[in-house]
Each structure stands twice: as structure tokens, then as C-alpha cells.
Amino acid sequence: MERRNFLKNSVFLAGLGLLPPLAGHAATAAANASKGKPKFPKKFVSEDGTPPQAHLTSYSYENQIWFRKNNAILTAYRANPTQKYPYLYPFTGPRSGRSVVTETGSPWPHHRGIFFGCDRVNGGNYWQNSLKDGQILSQGFRLEEISETAAIFTDSALWAKPGQKPILEDRRRYKLQLIDADRHILDAYFELTPLVDVTIQQTNHGLFGVRCAPDISVAQGEGTLESSTGLKITKADGRDAVLKKVHGQQARWLAFHGKRSGLDVAEGVAVLVPDGLPGVFGNQKWFARDYGNISPMPMLFLPKGESIKLPKGEVVKLRYRVVAFAGTPQSAKIPTLWEEFNTIA
């Protein structure tokens, strides 16, 4: 049934000119993406069996784009049309080579690495459940720039239920940067354009999210959840400590960090939110759980009975920074990285 609904949705969107024709979808998408595609030196892009080089390199395969650091996987953007939404996984720690985020885990296995979505949007669910409830469908990513230490790629996605017109266009831009041996960052920019009047009701499912690896979480590992306000929560603080002290509170950043299982290495992942995001999105209140989910989620903390209204055509611009680091937030200078990101226009 889910497959049938996806096919119906794809045929409809193709008819609107919003998707390539269903037949030969991957090849058509690749051909479309290649039009006007920047030309990069071969040392940065691996194609047709070309071996990766000892610096940042990119490799695209069908609906995924992979990035390697010194021949080892760094991250991958996954935009398969059978998925609920595009997401990034893994995002590897700079010392261990293990991902600091998980693709799925217990509880709530629908969380996917570094992801963006929302429930209760015009009656649809673009966060979890089946595709029939709503899907964020990539229209084809594009590698824009790549160098020894940085890469930029973009995508455009449509939010729609099968057989219905899209309600939202989501243009996104990601910048991946290698800072040093102990830090790399991902800056994520989203430009949302409602195609109809959009209403987001109060929900605890949205917006930008990170699900950390189990071994650096508080509940399933020996990790610490730390806030820019100075709070540090560990397993010794008890199961309710995150809910009482971090959840729903304002902060510039949150980070999970700790010793990697079986290794003498400490790593973590931090999510940073700048000042000045528009309207209710700028309140910097956080959804946090001890099992490893952190999301700046304004729609959960609306006054009772209120909702977020996005008029048709009114563009909303959002941005977030994710840092994979070795050590602690202090040794990784997360506050300094927040200050830097906060000054970026």
C-alpha cells in the first residue's frame, strides 16, 4: 500500500513538472542534476571507480551523496524517494571514525541521524509514520563547491501527501567544513516557501533534530548532556533530570558527549541555534530526551490552543549548526563556534 501511494504521488508530481517522469527516475534525476553542473578536479570527486584521495572527497550514487575525509567516510546525505524525508547519516567522530549520530534506535526508531521535518502540518505528518501521512521528497541534490577542507551541496524538497498538491517547498543548503583533527561542522540552511496557507499545530515532533549515538547518550551509554547555560546531566542525576532541567529551556546549544564504547576516546555532537531566527522559531527552546534526541522545537512550547501560521508565499529562513567533536564542549570551543555562526548572515 505504501509503495502504491508513493507511485501515485510521484505520477501526480511528475504531471505538475515537479518530479522527473517515473520511468528511469534515477537516470533522469542524474541527467537533470548534471545540467550546468560545476566542474571539479578529479581529486575532489570520485566517479567511475576513481579511488578517493587523502582529503575531502565526494561520491554520488543514485539518491545519495557521500563525503570522505582522508579516504574514510565522514557523512552521507540520503535522499531516497522511498524515505520519509532526506537525512544525513553517518556523521563520524573526528577521532574514532564512528558516527556520533544513529540512523535508528530504541526508543523511537524513526529518528534518522541529522534530520528536518514536522508533524501536524496541514493535517499531515512529515516526521514519522508511513508515507501516506506525508513525505518530504527530494527533487535532486547538487554538489555546488568542494575543496580540500569544505564542501557545499544543495537540495530542493516538496512536502506533500500522496495524490495531493505539495503544500511547502523546502530549499536547503549544507556546508560541510573540516576545522581541525578534533572538529568538523555541518551548517544547515533551510528556506521554506508555503505553496498554500500552512498551519503547524502544537506538536512534539519537529523541527531540526539530531539523534546521538547510544554510547554517548545519558540513558543508554555513559554520556553527558550539556547546555550552553552550564547544565550538565549524567545518568547519576536520574531519569527525570533532562525533563526537569533541560527540556523546554532556552539555550544557545546542547551537546551529548562521552567516552566511546570500548575505546579510550571521548567524542560528542552539538547542535547550535543562532539568535535572530524569525518569529516563534527564534525562541531557542529545546526538546531533549536522555536517550539522545535533541531538537530546537518551538511548536511544542506554543501557548495552549495556538498554532504557527505560515501564509502562502511568505518565505521563512532557518539555519542550524551541528558539530562533531573530540573531547568536551569546552575543549572543542563550542561557545566560540556558536559566536562565529551567530555572526554569519
Secondary structure, DSSP 8 states (H G I E B T S, - for coil): -HHHHHHHHHHHHHHTTSS--STTHHHHHHHHHHTT-----TTTB--TT----SSEEEEEETTEEEEEETTEEEEEEE--TTSSS-EEEEEB-TTT-SBSB-SS-SS-TT--SEEEEEEEETTEEESSS-GGG-EEEE---EEEEE-SSEEEEEEEEEEE-TTS---EEEEEEEEEEEEETTEEEEEEEEEEEESS-EEE-S-SSEEEEEEB-GGGSTTTSS-EEEETTS-EE-GGG-TTHHHHHTTT-B-SEEEEEEE-TTSS-EEEEEEE--TT-SGGGGG-BEEE-TTSEEEE-GGGGS-TT--EEE-TT--EEEEEEEEEEES-TTTTTHHHHHHHHHT--
